[in-house]
């Protein structure tokens, strides 16, 4: 193969299993998770859009979060299921580029939205009298738009940088979808410093978002502990727990995926970790948000029974 990516017209993705029977099992498992994610996130989006009582900043950001979850799982899972069903590993060069672009886009946007949602909870609990002023409809739209724009810009920069590299080490991607670290492994050893620089910049910005979330929750916990009544403290905590659970799931799986020691790295472990951060959260996030949210559960039930 030529030492340039221009000679590559397809990549080979890593299969989950070697035998056709196990590949069909993988197809069925992913199909179940995929349908659960579509149903859960779709229900949240439709419920919030249709019920005017849920037209508040918290639910507006939750709607955006559900859209990113749908986008993320729709980017990776269908191609993996199709490859298992048809017993193939191939993905076109353009398809791989698009997959990487949208994965980075939706995951960056989700992280930005989770950061904005921590600010929403901070204002709601620490400055409730100023909630309507600080988080008016225009401010919410601007913050959501900034999250989506940041995700798009980050995705375009990383995708353009990654796919401009000459590839010297074949076209076999050690993952079930196209992601930056696996494409960089195929590049010439001297050519990936520019993309590494972009990753460092993105990591610094991500750390800034992480610190913002941590500081927000430190202030939230301090404010909640000052509430005199136990019922008030419980109510305040209950509005934060779903967001905190989703943030913890998102960050823990991402940190382990990208910061695990190379000594424990293997294709099977990489697949399992990538499944945990790219497929698992979109399927369970709707459960996390609806399980303890009585208002959302009631609205969903009314939607399902046609009682709006």
C-alpha positions, -999 to +999 in steps of 0.1 A: +000+000+000+011+035-008+024+057+020-004+082+015-040+082+026-051+090-009-045+054-019-069+041+007-106+039-004-118+019+026-109+009+062-114-024+080-132-022+113-125-046+142-153-072+145-168-082+179-166-119+171-149-143+147-178-167+140-210-159+122-231-171+151-214-148+176-217-119+151-255-125+149-256-124+187-237-091+186-262-078+160-291-088+183-275-072+214-267-040+196-302-039+180-318-041+215-296-014+229-301+008+198-339+005+199-339+012+237-318+044+231-341+055+202-372+049+223-359+065+255-344+096+240-372+100+215-397+099+243-379+126+262-376+148+232-412+145+222-425+148+258-405+180+265-415+195+231-452+187+235-457+196+272-456+233+278-451+227+316-416+213+307-406+244+288-380+254+314-342+258+311-335+224+328-357+205+303-346+226+274-310+215+280-322+179+286-339+179+252-306+190+236-287+163+256-311+136+243-305+148+207-267+144+212-273+109+226-293+100+196-268+114+172-239+096+190-255+061+190-268+066+154-233+073+142-216+042+155-241+014+161-259+009+127-227+004+108-214-021+134-247-040+132-247-040+094-211-054+093-221-081+118-252-090+098-234-092+064-202-107+078-179-078+066-155-054+082-154-027+055-162+010+059-156+034+031-130+062+034-158+088+033-179+068+057-150+066+082-143+103+079-180+111+085-182+087+114-152+103+132-166+138+125-200+131+140-186+111+170-164+140+180-192+165+172-218+149+193-195+139+222-180+174+225-214+190+223-227+166+250-198+175+273-205+212+267-242+207+274-234+189+307-212+218+317-241+243+309-265+221+328-243+222+359-246+260+357-283+257+354-284+236+387-260+260+404-283+290+396-315+272+405-302+262+440-277+289+449-295+319+433-331+309+429-344+345+430-323+354+399-330+321+380-354+338+356-330+366+349-298+346+345-314+318+326-340+335+304-351+320+271-325+340+251-297+331+274-306+294+272-307+295+234-273+313+233-257+287+257-271+258+238-260+273+204-225+279+219-223+242+229-233+230+195-210+254+177-181+244+200-188+207+192-189+214+154-157+235+154-138+209+175-150+181+152-141+199+120-106+207+133-098+172+145-113+155+115-094+177+090-062+173+109-065+135+113-074+128+077-048+151+063-021+128+077-003+103+054-011+067+064+018+042+064+005+013+084-024-002+064-061+003+068-071-020+097-087+001+125-085-016+159-120-005+169-156-011+159-159+025+147-135+051+134-120+072+162-090+095+164-065+073+183-070+044+160-065+064+129-034+080+143-019+045+148-021+041+110-003+074+103+034+078+097+053+082+130+066+117+122+033+131+109+008+132+138+023+160+160-002+186+147-031+164+157-015+157+190-012+195+196-050+198+189-057+170+213-037+188+240-056+220+235-089+201+236-079+183+267-071+217+284-105+230+274-121+198+287-103+201+320-116+237+322-152+224+318-145+197+344-133+222+369-164+244+362-186+214+370-167+205+401-168+241+415-205+244+406-213+213+426-191+223+455-212+255+457-244+235+453-236+211+481-227+239+504-260+257+497-280+225+501-264+217+534-275+251+547-312+243+540-328+239+574-355+213+565-347+177+556-374+178+530-359+208+514-324+193+512-338+161+497-358+180+471-327+201+461-305+170+459-330+151+439-329+178+411-291+174+409-286+136+412-296+127+376-273+152+361-245+142+385-250+106+376-249+113+339-217+135+343-200+108+363-209+081+337-197+103+309-164+114+324-154+080+341-158+061+308-141+087+287-112+091+312-106+054+313-109+051+275-082+077+268-061+077+300-057+040+307-021+027+309-008+014+276+003-018+294-033-029+299-044-019+264-057-046+240-082-047+211-108-065+232-104-041+262-105-011+238-137-024+223-153-029+257-143+006+269-155+022+236-188+005+240-191+019+275-185+055+265-202+056+231-231+031+232-240+025+269-246+062+280-271+071+253-292+040+262-291+045+300-293+084+302-330+084+296-335+060+325-313+080+348-332+113+341-367+098+342-363+074+371-362+101+398-381+128+380-418+125+388-427+155+366-411+140+335-426+105+342-461+119+346-457+139+313-444+108+295-473+087+308-498+114+296-481+114+262-483+076+259-519+076+269-528+106+247-540+128+276-522+160+267 
